[in-house]
Amino acid sequence: MKKIILSLFLIFGITACLFTVSQTSAFAQGKPTVLYIYGQFCGACRQFEPTFDAAKAKFSQKFDFRAEEYNHSQKAQELNVTETPTVFILDGNKAQKIGWQCLSSPGCFEQKLQNY
């Protein structure tokens, strides 16, 4: 019984480490990452999603785009996100938050990405 429990802890530990490594490497590629934190039942998030998708299509050569659900995002906890939608541009160790006022305006959001 001890061997089974020890084996399960080992398997879960390795899985957790692999998940952490894959998340870290996804943010450590050459391009900056536009990270969109959304809430599952967030109306403002649903309004922002077409803007995010359009920017993703337009700026995919310049940025990596990721969307993470707030309750399942380790990055949201690390960045102390308290509201959704929230968008950051992550570049190395820098995290630049894009304000809600800009997220509610497709032109402003695209301008921020263009000027980065």
N, C-alpha and C positions, 0 to 999 in steps of 0.2 A: 504494500500500500504506500509506503514511504517513497519507493522508487517511482510509482505512478504520479504521486503529487509533485515530486521533484521534477519529473519529466514535463509535467504540465506547466510548472513555473518556468522552466527553461524554454519551452516552446513559446509561451506568451511573452517572455522577455526578449527573445530573438525577434519575434514578430513586431513588438513595439519598437525595437531598435531599427529594424528595416523600414518601418513606417516613418520614423523620425528622419532617417537618412534620406529617404525618397522625398520627403517634404522639404528638407533643407536643400537638397540638390536642385529641386525645381525652382527655388528662389535664387540659386547661385549661378545661373547660366549667364551668358555674356550680356544680354539686354536687360534694361530695367523692367520691372514687373508692375503692371497695373493690377492691384489687388482690390477686388470689389467684395465687401462683406455685406451680405443681405440677410434679411429675416424671412423666414418661411411664410409668415402671414402679414408681411409689411406691404401696405398699399403703395407707399412712396417708392419702395424697391421695384414693384411691378411697373411703375411709371418710368423709372430710370433704366430698366433693362433694355428697351430698344435703343436708347442712347449708348449704352455700354456695348451692345452688339454691333452698332454702326461704327463706333470707334475701334472696336476689335478688328473689323473688316478693313478699315481705312489705315490703321497704324500697326498692323501685325508685323511689319518689317522692323519697326523701331522698338516695340515693346512686346513682352510676353503678357498675356492677359489671363487672370485667374479669378474665378468667382467662388467664394466659400460661404457656406451657410453659417451664420453667427454661432449657433449652438454647437457646431462641430469643428470650429476653426481654432487651432492652436495659435495661429498668428493674431487673431482677434484678441485673444487673452494677452499675448505678449505686447500688443500695441494699445492695450487698455481701451478697446472699443466699447462704447456704452450705448450707441444708437446705430440704427440702420436706416437707410443705406450709408455706408462709409466707404470711401475710396482712398487708397494710398498709392503713391508711386514709390516702389521700393527699389533702391539702387545701392548695392553693397550694404553698408551699415546705415544708410540714410533712409528715412521714411518720411515722405512729404504727404501730408493729408490734404485732400482737395475738399474744400468747404461745401456744405449742403447747397448754398446759394448757387454755386457753380454747377453742381450736379443737376439742379432743376432747370438748367439752361443748356441745351445741346451745343449751342455755339460756344459758350464759355468753356464747357468741358473739353471740346475738341481744341480750342485755342490753348488751354493749359497743356494738353498733350503735344500740340504742335510746337509750342515754345520751350518745352523741356529739353 
